[in-house]
Amino acid sequence: MMGVSSPRAIGNGKVDSKVKYHSVDVAEEGEDDEAFAGRRRNSPESHGKTYVRTCAFFASLNSVLLGYDVGVMSGAILFIQKDLHITEVEEEVLVGCLSIISLLGSLAGGRTSDAVGRKWTMALAAIIFQIGAAIMALAPSFPVLMMGRLLAGVGIGFGVMIAPVYIAEISPAAARGSLTSFPEIFINLGILLGYISNYAFSGFSEHVNWRIMLGVGILPSVFIGFALFVIPESPRWLMMQKRAEEARSVLSKIIEDEGEVERRLAEIEKAAGAATAIKWEEKAVWKELLSPSPSLRRMLTVGCGIQCFQQITGIDATVYYSPTIFRDAGIKSDSELLAATIAVGVTKTCFILVAIFLIDRVGRKPLLYASTMGMTLCLFLLGVALSLNHHGTGLISPAAGIGLAIVAVCGNVAFFSVGIGPICWVLSTEIFPLRLRAQASALGAVGNRVSSGLVAMSFLSVSRAITVAGTFFIFSAISALSVAFVYYCVPETKGKSLEQIEELFQASREGQKEEVELQDEHLLQE
């Protein structure tokens, strides 16, 4: 039996007939709770949700590639340096070039996905990465290794760009938020798998172990190949190609109500028709971004600023060079170094799950405060631990110094993952008006990737000049600046509609102290 909610009365007592309401299952007369629960699990709606989750899972496998590469290179570089006898500058370039080259892949991925489709762009990403990983695993010299690294970076760039786009386009509105968080979870899972791979294969000879570590990265992309036989093409892209029947078929697997399928098809068709007009406006959009109004200038400051602060506080240096940091703290054995990095990976993965649970409950700004303040403290403590061990002051024992360094590194990645890590991407998609969102978010991504590359490619040189401890004192100072940035520049966006968020920026004026208070909007219908 289906229970139907009554129409909603509006302020003057009239019924709002424009609001769509969805039927809700209730237990039939005489039906016990277990039977009712079983019927709900086996309902068409439940199968639709399972299908979408499966598609999101397979699409997110591309994000594992980025995480795995970041994690595995932190340990593999120790053995590459010994086997190929590369210089410190070559080591920095090898590690840091991925961020720069992946940006090129992401920029090219947008046009490619419009041309060949979201699904086959994922396939292209997997193929390019497989070729790059194979070249790296078999590389006899540094130039060949760099060639494979650049190819792998392009593949990762394609994959990281297309995964959230595909998931957002195939997900129903009610589940889009949780499903689009899958790629961030999988990046952290990939980092953890990379750390585990380092530890598992470190016992082989120096000529073989790093090749196995890098070669194992091919496996996730192989699974992506199998996934292509499971996941459908994006219904939005199909409608852009005027393949309405195929789009209807995909939507019918996600939404069982035929009337809802037709409504969604009409909405997508309207959006696809507007896409051509938007392309004609693209030059005007970039002109507006280059000569922004006061409100848009503040949006750009927040969006690009939070993206840059995410990286210049040194998270990639911490993740890529964690074995180097632990060695400077006093750990000598390669196996012990790699075991310590596994603790970092586990911590980072666990706390991204905490962030996803809290972000819509606690709010963006409280989590950013906790994140940036916690990172500032942990980075400072890491600098202290490394400094005490380096100078041998005798204030703490070597074992205590190592323990403090491990706790500080794990604390840093935990505070990063619970706040500024995921929230910078959320803010970048929330604060900009619809007509500017894609291009403005791209500007933020450019700042993020360039900042990441510069940090990764300069860490060893800076550490040699002012010590590893001194480098982390600088990161701590930058992190303290990020606290001030959050206080003065970042508004709270939890519970507000996109229109309300835009109003926040329009109501703010330079030097004006007023605060715009808007009630949280609780949507009862889609």
KOLDRENMI-752116 format. One record per residue (C-alpha): residue in one letter; x, y, z. Coordinates in steps of 0.02 Angstrom, whole numbers, padded with zeros to 5 digits, always signed. Layout:
AXYZ;...
# end
This chain:
M+00000+00000+00000;M+00068+00173-00043;G+00044+00324+00069;V+00033+00492-00019;S+00079+00653+00071;S-00049+00790+00069;P-00017+00951-00030;R+00080+01086+00061;A-00017+01240+00117;I+00067+01406+00088;G+00050+01566+00187;N-00122+01620+00124;G-00199+01449+00147;K-00188+01401-00037;V-00111+01242-00096;D+00054+01247-00188;S+00016+01133-00332;K+00184+01158-00416;V+00281+01059-00288;K+00311+00878-00332;Y+00286+00752-00193;H+00346+00575-00191;S+00251+00427-00125;V+00315+00346+00033;D+00307+00161+00072;V+00211+00112+00228;A+00185-00060+00303;E+00032-00152+00240;E-00098-00210+00363;G-00038-00365+00452;E+00139-00348+00383;D+00276-00362+00514;D+00431-00250+00519;E+00549-00382+00446;A+00436-00414+00297;F+00416-00226+00268;A+00605-00200+00275;G+00631-00342+00152;R+00503-00268+00032;R+00591-00098+00041;R+00762-00177+00006;N+00693-00267-00147;S+00593-00119-00212;P+00636-00045-00384;E+00693+00116-00300;S+00820+00017-00196;H+00887-00069-00352;G+00904+00100-00438;K+01009+00167-00294;T+01119+00012-00297;Y+01145+00033-00484;V+01197+00216-00465;R+01316+00174-00321;T+01395+00038-00429;C+01422+00162-00571;A+01496+00291-00451;F+01611+00157-00378;F+01681+00106-00547;A+01698+00285-00608;S+01797+00329-00451;L+01928+00197-00489;N+02014+00329-00596;S+02042+00430-00437;V+02133+00283-00359;L+02267+00308-00492;L+02310+00482-00429;G+02312+00429-00247;Y+02414+00273-00283;D+02543+00371-00382;V+02563+00499-00243;G+02580+00364-00110;V+02691+00242-00203;M+02813+00374-00266;S+02852+00427-00088;G+02934+00258-00057;A+02987+00210-00233;I+03093+00368-00248;L+03209+00300-00112;F+03254+00151-00221;I+03249+00245-00388;Q+03381+00363-00320;K+03494+00217-00273;D+03465+00117-00433;L+03472+00254-00566;H+03588+00371-00466;I+03480+00524-00498;T+03521+00694-00425;E+03416+00785-00296;V+03351+00906-00429;E+03300+00759-00541;E+03212+00681-00391;E+03113+00842-00362;V+03065+00856-00546;L+03013+00672-00553;V+02901+00690-00400;G+02830+00864-00434;C+02800+00858-00622;L+02644+00751-00600;S+02542+00896-00529;I+02586+01010-00675;I+02560+00882-00813;S+02398+00816-00737;L+02329+00992-00752;L+02356+00984-00940;G+02264+00817-00945;S+02119+00890-00848;L+02105+01041-00962;A+02107+00930-01117;G+01985+00809-01037;G+01840+00932-01042;R+01846+00948-01231;T+01879+00762-01254;S+01732+00710-01146;D+01617+00821-01248;A+01682+00743-01409;V+01688+00556-01369;G+01583+00545-01210;R+01614+00529-01024;K+01627+00339-01025;W+01758+00328-01162;T+01858+00471-01088;M+01876+00359-00935;A+01937+00221-01050;L+02061+00340-01132;A+02125+00393-00960;A+02154+00211-00911;I+02245+00169-01074;I+02361+00320-01063;F+02401+00283-00881;Q+02435+00099-00919;I+02560+00146-01055;G+02644+00271-00939;A+02652+00149-00793;A+02724+00012-00905;I+02860+00130-00970;M+02904+00182-00792;A+02914+00002-00732;L+03032-00046-00875;A+03132+00117-00883;P+03320+00088-00901;S+03364+00271-00871;F+03298+00433-00797;P+03242+00511-00965;V+03137+00357-01005;L+03067+00358-00828;M+03018+00541-00850;M+02931+00500-01015;G+02824+00369-00929;R+02791+00487-00784;L+02727+00623-00901;L+02612+00501-00991;A+02546+00435-00826;G+02514+00615-00771;V+02410+00650-00926;G+02308+00492-00894;I+02281+00540-00713;G+02228+00715-00766;F+02096+00644-00883;G+02033+00524-00750;V+02024+00646-00605;M+01930+00772-00711;I+01801+00653-00783;A+01754+00552-00628;P+01658+00688-00532;V+01578+00752-00694;Y+01513+00579-00739;I+01450+00543-00563;A+01361+00711-00549;E+01274+00684-00717;I+01214+00509-00679;S+01163+00533-00497;P+00987+00577-00439;A+00977+00745-00349;A+00944+00668-00178;A+01105+00565-00181;R+01220+00678-00281;G+01312+00750-00130;S+01366+00584-00056;L+01403+00502-00223;T+01513+00644-00286;S+01620+00622-00130;F+01674+00449-00192;P+01824+00514-00293;E+01897+00603-00141;I+01880+00444-00038;F+01962+00342-00176;I+02109+00463-00190;N+02147+00435-00006;L+02122+00248-00026;G+02247+00252-00170;I+02374+00342-00061;L+02355+00208+00072;L+02374+00068-00057;G+02531+00153-00122;Y+02606+00156+00051;I+02562-00028+00078;S+02640-00072-00091;N+02801+00016-00040;Y+02811-00085+00119;A+02763-00250+00036;F+02893-00243-00103;S+03035-00153-00014;G+03120-00320+00023;F+03163-00351-00160;S+03325-00290-00238;E+03344-00104-00274;H+03341-00139-00462;V+03173-00230-00452;N+03070-00167-00304;W+03027+00008-00368;R+02980-00063-00537;I+02855-00182-00457;M+02787-00039-00349;L+02754+00069-00502;G+02693-00076-00610;V+02560-00128-00484;G+02478+00040-00520;I+02416-00034-00684;L+02291-00146-00593;P+02160-00013-00551;S+02157+00043-00732;V+02131-00138-00787;F+01976-00146-00676;I+01916+00014-00761;G+01920-00083-00925;F+01802-00212-00852;A+01694-00073-00780;L+01659-00007-00955;F+01552-00161-00985;V+01448-00119-00830;I+01425+00069-00824;P+01319+00164-00952;E+01357+00326-01041;S+01302+00487-00957;P+01121+00525-01003;R+01163+00710-01016;W+01298+00678-01147;L+01181+00560-01241;M+01050+00698-01251;M+01182+00821-01314;Q+01213+00695-01454;K+01024+00684-01487;R+01020+00502-01432;A+00861+00520-01330;E+00810+00337-01327;E+00979+00284-01254;A+00968+00423-01125;R+00792+00365-01079;S+00856+00187-01058;V+00994+00243-00939;L+00875+00350-00836;S+00749+00208-00824;K+00882+00104-00733;I+00905+00243-00606;I+00725+00306-00591;E+00584+00180-00595;D+00443+00307-00609;E+00410+00333-00795;G+00337+00507-00768;E+00494+00559-00674;V+00603+00488-00813;E+00512+00595-00942;R+00526+00749-00831;R+00713+00723-00810;L+00732+00696-00997;A+00644+00861-01032;E+00757+00953-00909;I+00914+00877-00984;E+00856+00916-01160;K+00828+01097-01111;A+01001+01108-01032;A+01082+01025-01183;G+00998+01151-01297;A+01065+01293-01191;A+01242+01224-01198;T+01270+01291-01373;A+01216+01465-01321;I+01331+01458-01170;K+01480+01420-01283;W+01446+01581-01377;E+01452+01674-01211;E+01618+01597-01157;K+01723+01746-01212;A+01610+01864-01117;V+01628+01754-00963;W+01817+01762-00967;K+01809+01950-00994;E+01702+01962-00837;L+01825+01855-00740;L+01972+01963-00794;S+01880+02125-00749;P+01775+02068-00600;S+01645+02167-00505;P+01675+02190-00316;S+01565+02040-00272;L+01647+01929-00404;R+01819+01986-00346;R+01779+01924-00171;M+01715+01759-00242;L+01877+01737-00339;T+01978+01782-00185;V+01889+01648-00083;G+01886+01515-00220;C+02064+01534-00282;G+02134+01578-00111;I+02069+01423-00023;Q+02133+01314-00167;C+02309+01387-00153;F+02312+01379+00038;Q+02265+01195+00026;Q+02432+01161-00059;I+02555+01293+00002;T+02531+01232+00181;G+02636+01083+00125;I+02519+00934+00117;D+02598+00862-00040;A+02772+00883+00034;T+02711+00787+00188;V+02637+00647+00084;Y+02769+00633-00053;Y+02918+00651+00062;S+02856+00568+00222;P+03000+00439+00217;T+03124+00584+00200;I+03041+00671+00349;F+03046+00514+00456;R+03226+00481+00409;D+03271+00657+00464;A+03177+00621+00627;G+03293+00475+00660;I+03219+00318+00579;K+03357+00229+00484;S+03286+00066+00414;D+03196+00077+00246;S+03065-00048+00303;E+03032+00053+00462;L+03019+00212+00359;L+02889+00134+00246;A+02794+00058+00393;A+02780+00231+00471;T+02707+00300+00309;I+02567+00170+00317;A+02509+00251+00478;V+02500+00416+00383;G+02395+00337+00245;V+02274+00254+00367;T+02251+00418+00461;K+02220+00517+00301;T+02092+00392+00236;C+01996+00379+00400;F+01979+00566+00426;I+01913+00602+00251;L+01766+00491+00301;V+01743+00596+00458;A+01740+00754+00351;I+01607+00685+00234;F+01498+00644+00385;L+01520+00816+00466;I+01525+00940+00322;D+01336+00960+00307;R+01306+00945+00494;V+01438+01057+00573;G+01465+01176+00428;R+01610+01229+00318;K+01685+01368+00423;P+01697+01276+00591;L+01783+01131+00505;L+01901+01251+00416;Y+01945+01332+00583;A+01980+01163+00663;S+02078+01107+00511;T+02191+01259+00488;M+02223+01283+00674;G+02261+01099+00697;M+02377+01096+00547;T+02469+01251+00612;L+02501+01167+00779;C+02553+00999+00703;L+02670+01079+00576;F+02751+01181+00716;L+02771+01025+00825;L+02847+00932+00677;G+02973+01072+00655;V+03014+01064+00841;A+03035+00874+00839;L+03149+00878+00687;S+03248+01023+00758;L+03277+00939+00927;N+03331+00776+00845;H+03441+00865+00719;H+03536+00967+00847;G+03539+00831+00980;T+03495+00948+01124;G+03458+00804+01242;L+03292+00882+01294;I+03201+00727+01232;S+03261+00552+01191;P+03283+00501+01007;A+03137+00380+01024;A+03025+00517+01094;G+03078+00632+00952;I+03033+00500+00823;G+02866+00471+00908;L+02828+00658+00911;A+02871+00672+00726;I+02755+00527+00680;V+02613+00599+00785;A+02638+00772+00709;V+02636+00706+00530;C+02481+00599+00562;G+02398+00745+00651;N+02435+00860+00504;V+02357+00744+00374;A+02209+00711+00491;F+02170+00896+00512;F+02196+00922+00325;S+02074+00783+00280;V+01940+00838+00401;G+01935+01016+00336;I+02030+01111+00203;G+02063+00955+00098;P+01883+00918+00042;I+01804+01087+00085;C+01907+01187-00038;W+01826+01089-00180;V+01653+01109-00104;L+01672+01298-00089;S+01739+01313-00267;T+01577+01239-00335;E+01460+01331-00216;I+01512+01513-00218;F+01512+01557-00403;P+01358+01601-00507;L+01301+01468-00629;R+01360+01562-00784;L+01537+01575-00713;R+01551+01415-00612;A+01648+01304-00732;Q+01777+01434-00787;A+01801+01509-00614;S+01821+01337-00535;A+01950+01298-00670;L+02050+01451-00615;G+02051+01384-00438;A+02106+01212-00498;V+02250+01291-00594;G+02308+01378-00436;N+02292+01216-00338;R+02392+01110-00460;V+02527+01241-00490;S+02548+01268-00302;S+02559+01080-00277;G+02692+01062-00411;L+02796+01207-00346;V+02795+01139-00168;A+02838+00961-00222;M+02975+01019-00341;S+03059+01136-00215;F+03045+01043-00050;L+03213+00955-00054;S+03309+01109-00113;V+03230+01220+00020;S+03259+01087+00153;R+03442+01076+00106;A+03457+01266+00122;I+03365+01290+00288;T+03344+01109+00353;V+03186+01004+00349;A+03136+01075+00518;G+03152+01253+00452;T+03044+01210+00302;F+02903+01149+00414;F+02915+01305+00522;I+02880+01402+00361;F+02733+01288+00321;S+02668+01319+00499;A+02677+01507+00473;I+02584+01493+00307;S+02453+01384+00392;A+02430+01520+00524;L+02396+01642+00383;S+02263+01523+00318;V+02171+01538+00485;A+02163+01726+00460;F+02108+01701+00280;V+01963+01590+00336;Y+01911+01718+00469;Y+01911+01871+00357;C+01866+01802+00185;V+01767+01639+00194;P+01579+01647+00229;E+01477+01504+00300;T+01378+01419+00160;K+01300+01272+00252;G+01113+01256+00223;K+01103+01404+00104;S+01042+01395-00074;L+01159+01447-00214;E+01058+01607-00233;Q+01080+01648-00048;I+01268+01617-00061;E+01278+01737-00208;E+01181+01865-00104;L+01310+01848+00035;F+01446+01910-00081;Q+01340+02045-00162;A+01292+02116+00009;S+01474+02127+00067;R+01572+02285+00031;E+01755+02322+00056;G+01780+02386+00234;Q+01599+02353+00280;K+01575+02260+00445;E+01394+02208+00424;E+01351+02025+00424;V+01212+01957+00318;E+01113+01827+00411;L+01012+01708+00308;Q+00905+01569+00372;D+00955+01392+00327;E+00846+01326+00189;H+00775+01153+00221;L+00711+01080+00059;L+00570+00954+00080;Q+00554+00914-00103;E+00672+00891-00250;
# end
